[in-house]
Amino acid sequence: MRILIADDNDAVRRGVVGILSSETGWQVCGEARDGAEALQKARELLPDLILLDVSMPGMNGLEAARLLRQEMPEVKILVISQHDPIHLLPRVVEAGGNGCVDKSRLGTDLVASIKSIEVLPALSGEIY
């Protein structure tokens, strides 16, 4: 599985790369610092999964998710945020995302969250 990471914080991106590096068959194919760059890199790299931070300068993660969903309906989109996922989830789903993970829980929840959406068809209605 090819994964694109979009977050404006270099340390978060490095941390996510570290978390994902232990998973066999997963490859971080690119990184982006904002939503516009994520959109451009997604077009170039054709990832299977895009991790999008909600709060990025310029085009935020939800705006990027809407555009990505229109252009790439098969791609999985997992939003990462410092905001409470319970309150954010309806907005993520409306934007076309498959789920969200609290940034403070990336170390414990990210891999399981990716595995849970990996097998779902895009926009199946089952959000994890």
N, C-alpha and C positions, 0 to 999 in steps of 0.2 A: 504494500500500500504506500502510495506516494502522498506526503503530507506537506502542505504549505502553512507556515506560521506567520501570522500578522499581529504584531504588537509593537507599540512605539517604544517600549522599554527593552533595551539590549539585554539586560540581566534576566528579564522574564523569558525572552526568546532563548537565551543560552540555557536557562533552567529547563525549559520545555524540551529542547534538543537533548539534554542530558537524561531526562525522564524517558523519552521515547527511544533512546539509543539501545536500550536493553531488549527491545522487542524485535524478534526475528521476523523478517519480511516487511518491516516498516522502514521507510527512508524519508528523511526530511529533504525534500527536493528544492526548497527555497524559503526565503524569509522576506517579510515586508514590514515597513515602519508605519504605514497608514492604509486606509481603505483603498485609495486610488492605486497605490503600488500593489496591493494585494490583488486587485482586479487585473492589472496589467500582467503580473507574474502568473496568475491563474490561467490567463489566456495563453501565455507562452509555455508554461510547464505542465498544464493539464493534470493537476493533482486529483487524487481520489477523495481527499479530505482537506478541508481548510479550517484551521483554528483561527478565529477572529476575536481580537479584543474589542470590547464595546467602545471604550473611550480612547479614541485615537484622534490626532489632529486632522483637520481637513475633513475627509469623508470618514465617518465613524463606522464601526463594525456592523451595525444594523443596516445602514444605507448600503454598505458593500454587500451584505448578505442578500438584500433585495435584488441588486443588479446581478450578482453571481447566480442566484437562483433562476433568473430570467435567461441568462446566457448558457448556464451549465446545469440543467435540471437534475442531472445524475450525481453531481458532486455532493458529498456529505459536508455539512457546515456545523461546527461545534463552536459556540461562543464561549469565551473566557472573560470573566469580569470580577471586579472587586465588589460589585453590587450583589445583593441577595438573589440567588438563582430563582427562588420561589416567586419573587416579585417580577423578575426580569423575563422569566420563561414565556409568558403570553406575548410579549413584544418580540422575542426571538422567533417564536413559531410564526407570528404574523409576517415577519421579515423573510421567512423561508428557511430558518435554521432547524437543525435536527435535535438540538439540546444545548445545555449550557453547564459550565463548571465554575465554581467559585475559585478565584485565583489562590486564595489561602489554602485550598484543598487540592491543588494540582498534584502534589506529590502522592497523595493517597487515592484520588478519584479520577485523574486524567486517563490513565490506561484503561480502566474499567469502563469509563464513559465512551471512549473511542470504540472499544470492543462491542459495546451494546448497540451503537448505531452503525457499526461496520456491516452488519448483516441485514439492516433494514433497507427497503427501497426508499429512495428520496421522498420526503414528505409523506411518509406512510401514515402519519397521524400518531404514531407511537413515539413519544419523546422521552428520552432518558436523561 
